[in-house]
Amino acid sequence: MITAPLPSHSFCLIRHGETTANADAIIAGVTDVPLTQIGRDQARALSQRMWPEPIAVYCSPMTRAQHTTQLAFPRRRFEVHGGLRERDWGVFEGRPLNEQPAREDTPDQGESWPDFLMRVQTVIAEICAASQGTLPVLVCHSGIIRAARVLWTTGDVGQRPPNAKPLLFQRTGNKISEKNV
């Protein structure tokens, strides 16, 4: 298991709504793909959610994450953070998901797994430090959530996270646990 410094407090990660690439089982790390109607409906459903504490909303610069954020938090200001973008799968972008290389392999013209983990660790630590007094809610991607699991919870990527479902990474003492909220 990787040992990464813990973020200063709890944070919530939300994978964007379903996209055309999700529906077609296509690799779309840095490829900008739109939400499907289902994805837009998933994001709108989040707007009905009552949050138990003040939140600060951040999102990936990818259109699918920004659109999800706009629909899920229609009256709330949010900050776009470049570090929340999905992993670049290089030459595998746009190919069928069943052709995706092993996570630990560095795809030609893509981002390595260690570099991606370091980026995720840095960006979440920065956002948590800047969000004192609020729960940071980050609308991001499957890869970001899986990296957070490797860095701070089980040490394993786990199953693909569901679209548009908040996952709380709750810090208790020197541990972080993932919970559906």
ABEGO torsion letter per residue (X at the ends): XBBBBBBABBBBBBBBBBBAAAAAGBBBAABBBBBBAAAAAAAAAAAABBBABBBBBBBBABAAAAAAAAAABAABBBBBBAAABBBBAEAABGBBAAABBBAABBBBGBBBAAAAAAAAAAAAAAAAAAABGBBBBBBBBAAAAAAAAAAABAGBAEBBBBBGBBBBBBBBEABBBBBBX
